[in-house]
């Protein structure tokens, strides 16, 4: 299955039972090796905001922060 996953990852996932892969989604496989690092760059979410210096200091100190990005009572 590993060879199939490398050759055609989307088809391999479907064969393994993953039923809901949108047509618009491209699936890629990145295999790490002993002397190879794989760096994944993600796009920021639409509601992304940089942390303030105060928030960074609190996070670095291990202080618990309240999430402000998400609604308290999602509907």
N, C-alpha and C positions, 0 to 999 in steps of 0.2 A: 504494500500500500504506500510505502514511503516514496517509491519511484513514481507511482501514479500521482501522488500529492505534489511532487516536484514538477511533473510534466503538465498536469492539468488540475490545479488545486480546486477550482470550482466544481468540476465534475467529481473529483475524489470526495469532496465534502458532501455532495448530493448522494453519492453511493454509500457514504457512511451514515446517512439518515438525516442530514441537515436539510430540511425541506424548504425553508424560507430564505433563499438567497435572491435578493432583487436582481433583475436583469441588468440594472444600471451599475451594480457593484462589481468591481474588478477585485479578484483575490490573488494575492502574491505570496510566495513562500520565501523566507529569508532564513537560511540555515547558518547558524553560528558554528565556528570551528575553533580549535584551540587558540590560534593566534589571529582571530578575526573578531572584531566587535561589529555589531549591527546597531546603528543609531536610527531610531524612528523619530521622525519629525511630524508632530501632530498639528493640525490647524487648531487655532484657539476657538472655543465656543463663542457664539454671538454675544453672550452676556459676560464675557471675560473683562475683568478690570484689574489693573496693576494694584498690588498691595501698597499701602502707605508705609512709610518708614516705621511708624509706630506698630502697625500690624506685623511687619517683618520682624521687629524686635521681640514682640510677644510670641510669635510663632517659634523663633529661634530659642526663646527661653522655655518653650514647652507649655506655655499657657493655653488653656482651652479657649478656642474662638468660636463664636456663634456664626453659622453660615448665613450670609446675607444674599447669596445668589439665588436661593430657592425659596419658593413660597412655603409658609408654615403649614398651610392647609391646602395642598394641591387638590384641584377638582377634576 
